[in-house]
Amino acid sequence: MDRTTLTRSLELLKEQDFVRIESSSDRRKRIVTLTDKGRAHMHKAFPLWEKAQSIIMEKFGKGNWREVKTGLGEISKIAMLN
């Protein structure tokens, strides 16, 4: 994920009070932590994510899923170069 996408995504999470973003002594870095609200939403979402992953693995099969992940990784690398 590129820097601007990460910054934009974190700002959206901050606006919804899911994360807290703090400065650090190094101006290039920020400290990002989950808020209680963010943690609660993550705990609700995690089982849904696991279920979705199980369905995908079941439908694609482990070998095919690995190929899909590898292909997506390659596409991401190409996109980062352009």
N, C-alpha and C positions, 0 to 999 in steps of 0.2 A: 504494500500500500504506500503510495507516495505521500509526501509530507502534507501537501495541501488537502488531500482527501482525509488524512488522519486528523488534521486540525479541524476541518469542517465537521467530521463525524463526532469528535470529542465535544465540540461546542454544542452540537445538538443534544448530546447526552447530558451536558452540563445544564442546558436550558430546561431540561425535564427533571433536573435534580437527581439524575442517576449517578453522576460522578462529580467529584470535586477536583479542581485543577489548581495547583499551587506552584508558585515560583520555587526555584532552587538556587543555590549559591552559584551554579553555573548557568548563565543566561540562556544557553542553548538547550537546556533541559527543563522539563516540567514534571511535577509529581502528580500523578493521576490516581485517585483512590475511589472506590465505590462508596456511595452513600448508603445509608440503611435502606432507602427506597430502591436504589439500584440493586442492592444485594437481594432484596425481597423479589424483585422482578426477575433477577437471574435465577433464583431458586424455582420460580414458577416456570420459566422458559426452558431450563435445562432438561427436564424430562421430555418435553415436546421435541427438543433438538435430538435427544437420544432416540426417540421413537422414529423421527424422520430419517435419521442415519440408518436405523435398523431396516426400515422399509426399502431404502435405496440399496443397501447391501443385499437384501433378499431379492430384489428385482434384477439388479445388475450382476450379482455374484461378486465375490471378493476379487477375483482376477480382473474382471472387467472394470470394477470400481477403481482398482489401482491404476489401470490404463487411463481412465477418465481423469483421475487426479493428476497423473503425470502430464497428460495433454493440457489440462488447464494450467498447470504450473509453467509449461512451455509457452503457452499463450501469454501468460502474465509477464514472463521474461521478455518476450518480443515487444509487448506493449510498453514495458519500462524503457526499452532502448529507443523507442520512437517518440 
